[in-house]
Amino acid sequence: MNPILDKARVIKAYRWMLMARLLDERLAQLYRAGRIFGGVFLGKGQEALSVSMGMVLNRQDVYAPLIRDGAGRLAFGESALDALRTCMGSPMGPMRGRDGNVHRGRPKEGYLPMISHLGASISVVNGALMAKRMKGEKKFVGIASIGDGATSTGAFHEAINQAAIEKLPLVLVVANNQYAYSTPTSSQFACQSLSQKAIGYGVSDHEVDGTSLTDCLKTMQDATDRARQGEGPQLVIANLLRLCGHGEHDDAHYITPELKASSVGADCLKLAENTLQSDYHISKESLEIWKEETVLEINQSIEQVQREGAPDPYHHSWKSLISRELCEHS
């Protein structure tokens, strides 16, 4: 079989997927050891879709990731060190140890902190895109990532309707992981596919196998190119299964064995490894070396964060970051 995508690009995507998976595993361990407070939400099974979002974006674009988008965050420029700093409460991280571990970001760089996993971020991306348009910027796009459950909310309806009317360069990506927490899709919507919702809003739709890295890369590139070229909002539906609970507090007992054994239950990381070996002639030895390098980077980052400690309540500036910047430059 001939490779369908550039080898270097697929390797880069895989290595971010690998980093996201191994980082998630360490975050779960740290959470169980009492080193992380609040929730820990893993992206196991969604890395192929997630990394594809981060890889199709440019630095002038806007990205609003979701709780399982560790791979996309890495591909858009977040380091494993900054992810760990936020999760472990270091004052050296982008949120200065003052916010929940899923609400991290760098808004000035187009990397938006997550507000809610129920569709609230879509309208924020819309606002950012409208601001860019008003300032005369060109050829930018915004990606908002949501889950299937968010498509049942009013926030989803209002935001996608607005984006369609304004013809915004929005790419709205839905990870259809079969459950809104523990509620199956059969109890969420009656249409055969979520992509059918695009018709009512007048936006273009794309459906993709969320377990295939190459399919996700191709589909996300196509959708983003169309939005960037002025074709208006694009709705991407990725069919997959989260291979873990909603969070580390959830054992996912409600996911049936039949669904786990189905095509949507395939592990996208394992499939990507198979593709690299069969289509791009990457050896098992290379895969093992990449894993060892990734583990080493994560361990070194954890050691650094542990040395940084927690915010000192007696000396830490609790002003909002923007207020502090204004004071420093006044």
C-alpha positions in Angstrom: 0.0 0.0 0.0 1.4 3.4 -0.9 1.6 6.1 1.8 -1.2 8.7 1.4 0.4 11.4 3.6 3.8 12.8 4.0 5.9 10.6 6.2 7.4 13.3 8.4 3.9 14.7 9.1 2.5 11.3 10.1 5.5 10.7 12.4 5.2 14.1 14.0 1.5 13.4 14.6 2.2 10.0 16.1 4.8 11.3 18.4 2.4 13.9 19.8 -0.2 11.2 20.2 2.3 9.1 22.1 3.3 12.0 24.3 -0.4 12.7 25.1 -1.1 9.0 25.9 2.0 8.6 28.2 1.4 12.0 29.8 -2.2 11.0 30.5 -1.0 7.8 32.1 1.3 9.7 34.4 -1.4 12.3 35.3 -3.6 9.4 36.3 -0.9 8.0 38.5 -0.2 11.4 40.1 -4.0 11.9 40.7 -4.3 8.5 42.5 -1.2 9.4 44.5 -2.9 12.6 45.7 -0.5 14.9 43.8 -3.2 16.4 41.6 -6.4 18.0 42.9 -9.6 18.3 41.0 -10.6 16.1 38.1 -8.3 14.3 35.6 -9.9 13.6 32.2 -8.0 11.3 29.9 -8.0 11.4 26.1 -7.3 7.7 25.6 -8.9 6.7 22.2 -9.3 10.3 20.9 -5.6 11.2 20.3 -5.8 10.8 16.5 -8.7 13.3 16.2 -7.2 15.6 18.7 -3.7 15.8 17.2 -5.2 16.4 13.8 -6.8 19.6 15.1 -3.6 21.1 16.4 -1.7 20.1 13.3 -3.9 21.9 10.8 -3.8 25.3 12.6 -1.4 28.1 12.1 -0.2 30.6 14.7 -2.7 33.2 13.7 -5.6 30.8 14.3 -7.8 30.1 17.3 -8.1 26.8 19.1 -10.5 25.9 21.9 -9.7 22.4 23.0 -11.8 20.1 25.2 -10.9 18.0 28.2 -9.6 15.1 26.2 -7.5 17.2 23.7 -4.1 16.7 25.2 -2.7 15.7 21.8 -4.2 18.7 20.1 -2.8 21.0 22.8 0.7 19.6 22.3 0.4 20.0 18.5 -0.7 23.6 18.9 2.3 24.5 21.0 1.7 23.5 24.6 4.6 21.7 26.2 4.4 18.7 28.5 6.0 20.9 31.1 3.3 23.5 31.0 0.6 20.8 31.1 2.1 19.3 34.2 2.6 22.8 35.8 -1.1 23.5 35.5 -2.2 20.0 36.7 0.2 20.1 39.7 -0.4 23.7 40.6 2.9 25.2 39.9 3.0 29.1 39.9 5.4 28.9 36.9 2.7 27.5 34.6 0.5 29.6 32.2 -2.3 29.8 34.8 0.0 30.5 37.7 -1.4 27.7 39.8 -4.7 29.5 40.2 -7.1 27.6 37.9 -8.4 24.1 37.4 -6.2 21.7 35.3 -8.5 21.6 32.3 -8.9 25.4 32.1 -5.4 26.1 30.9 -4.4 28.2 27.9 -2.7 31.2 26.4 -5.5 33.5 25.1 -3.1 36.0 23.5 -1.7 33.3 21.4 -5.1 32.0 20.3 -5.0 29.0 22.7 -8.3 29.4 24.6 -8.7 28.0 28.1 -11.7 25.7 28.3 -14.9 27.1 29.8 -17.1 24.1 29.7 -17.4 20.8 27.9 -21.0 21.6 27.0 -20.6 23.8 24.0 -19.9 27.2 25.7 -16.5 27.6 24.0 -18.0 27.7 20.5 -19.4 31.2 20.9 -16.1 32.4 22.3 -14.3 31.2 19.2 -17.0 33.0 17.1 -16.2 36.2 19.0 -12.5 35.8 18.4 -13.0 35.2 14.7 -15.3 38.2 14.4 -12.7 40.4 16.2 -10.0 39.2 13.8 -12.3 40.0 10.9 -13.0 43.5 12.2 -9.3 44.1 12.6 -8.8 43.3 8.9 -6.9 40.0 9.4 -7.1 37.4 6.6 -6.8 33.7 6.1 -7.5 32.7 9.7 -9.7 29.9 11.1 -10.9 28.8 14.5 -11.4 25.3 15.8 -13.8 24.5 18.6 -13.8 21.0 20.0 -16.9 19.5 21.7 -18.3 16.1 22.4 -21.5 14.5 21.1 -23.5 15.5 24.3 -22.8 19.2 23.6 -24.8 19.0 20.4 -27.9 18.7 22.5 -27.4 22.0 24.2 -28.7 25.5 23.5 -25.2 26.8 23.5 -24.4 24.6 20.5 -27.5 25.7 18.6 -27.0 29.4 19.1 -23.3 29.4 18.3 -23.4 27.3 15.1 -26.4 29.3 14.0 -24.5 32.5 14.5 -21.4 31.1 12.8 -23.5 30.1 9.7 -25.2 33.5 9.5 -21.9 35.4 9.8 -20.2 32.9 7.5 -17.4 32.6 10.0 -14.3 30.4 9.3 -15.2 28.1 12.2 -14.4 24.4 12.2 -16.6 22.7 14.8 -15.3 19.3 15.7 -17.5 16.8 17.5 -15.9 13.8 19.1 -18.8 11.3 18.9 -17.5 9.0 21.6 -20.9 7.3 22.0 -21.6 8.7 25.5 -22.3 12.1 27.1 -20.7 11.0 30.4 -22.8 7.8 30.8 -25.8 8.7 28.6 -25.6 6.8 25.3 -26.1 8.6 21.9 -29.4 6.7 21.5 -30.8 8.8 24.3 -29.4 12.1 22.9 -30.5 12.4 19.3 -32.8 10.6 16.8 -30.9 11.4 13.6 -28.8 8.6 12.0 -25.7 10.7 12.2 -24.8 14.0 13.9 -23.5 15.2 10.5 -27.2 15.5 9.4 -27.5 18.4 11.8 -25.4 20.5 9.5 -28.2 20.6 6.9 -30.5 22.6 9.2 -27.9 25.2 9.9 -26.6 25.5 6.3 -23.1 24.5 7.0 -20.8 21.9 5.4 -20.4 18.5 7.0 -17.6 16.0 7.2 -17.7 12.6 8.8 -14.5 10.6 9.7 -13.3 7.5 11.3 -11.9 8.9 14.5 -9.7 5.9 15.1 -7.6 6.4 11.9 -4.8 9.0 12.2 -4.5 9.4 8.4 -8.2 9.8 7.9 -8.4 12.4 10.6 -5.4 14.3 9.2 -7.0 14.4 5.7 -10.5 15.3 6.9 -9.3 18.0 9.3 -7.1 19.5 6.6 -9.9 19.5 4.1 -12.4 21.1 6.5 -9.9 23.7 7.6 -8.9 24.6 4.1 -12.5 25.1 3.1 -13.1 27.4 6.1 -9.9 29.3 5.4 -10.9 29.9 1.8 -14.2 31.5 2.8 -16.6 28.6 2.5 -18.1 29.3 6.0 -18.4 26.9 9.0 -17.5 23.3 8.7 -19.0 20.6 11.0 -16.7 17.6 11.5 -18.1 14.4 13.1 -15.6 11.9 14.3 -16.8 8.5 15.3 -14.8 6.8 18.0 -14.9 5.6 21.6 -13.2 7.0 24.7 -11.2 4.0 26.0 -11.6 5.1 29.6 -14.1 6.6 32.0 -15.4 10.1 31.8 -12.8 11.0 34.3 -10.5 9.1 36.7 -13.4 9.0 39.1 -15.5 6.9 36.7 -15.0 3.2 36.0 -17.1 3.3 32.7 -19.0 0.2 33.7 -21.9 1.3 31.4 -19.8 0.8 28.2 -20.8 -2.5 26.8 -18.3 -5.2 25.8 -19.9 -5.3 22.3 -19.1 -1.6 21.8 -15.6 -2.0 23.0 -15.1 -4.8 20.5 -16.6 -2.9 17.6 -14.7 -0.8 15.0 -15.2 2.5 17.0 -13.5 0.8 20.0 -10.2 0.4 18.2 -7.2 2.0 19.8 -6.1 4.8 17.5 -2.5 4.8 18.9 -2.1 1.1 18.1 -3.6 1.6 14.6 -1.2 4.5 14.0 1.7 2.3 15.0 0.5 -0.4 12.6 0.2 2.2 9.8 3.7 3.5 10.5 5.2 0.0 10.3 3.2 -1.2 7.2 3.0 2.0 5.1 6.0 4.0 6.2 8.4 1.2 7.1 9.1 2.4 10.6 10.7 -0.3 12.7 9.6 -1.5 16.1 13.0 -0.5 17.4 12.3 3.1 16.4 8.9 3.0 18.1 10.5 1.8 21.3 13.2 4.5 21.2 10.5 7.2 20.7 8.6 5.8 23.7 11.8 5.9 25.9 12.5 9.5 24.8 9.0 10.5 25.6 9.0 8.8 29.1 12.3 10.5 29.9 10.9 14.0 28.9 7.8 13.5 31.0 9.8 12.3 34.1 12.2 15.2 33.8 9.3 17.6 33.6 7.6 16.1 36.7 10.9 16.5 38.6 11.1 20.1 37.6 7.5 20.9 38.6 8.0 19.3 41.9 11.0 21.5 42.6 8.9 24.6 41.7 6.5 24.0 44.5 3.1 25.6 45.0 2.1 29.3 45.0 3.1 31.1 48.2 -0.1 32.8 49.6 1.9 35.4 51.4 4.0 36.6 48.4 2.0 35.5 45.3 0.3 38.4 43.4 -3.4 37.4 43.2 -4.4 40.2 40.8 -5.7 39.0 37.5 -3.0 38.5 35.0 -4.2 41.3 32.8 -4.5 43.8 35.7 -0.9 42.9 36.8 0.4 43.5 33.3 -1.3 46.9 33.2 0.1 47.9 36.6 3.6 46.8 35.5 3.5 48.8 32.3 1.8 52.0 33.7 
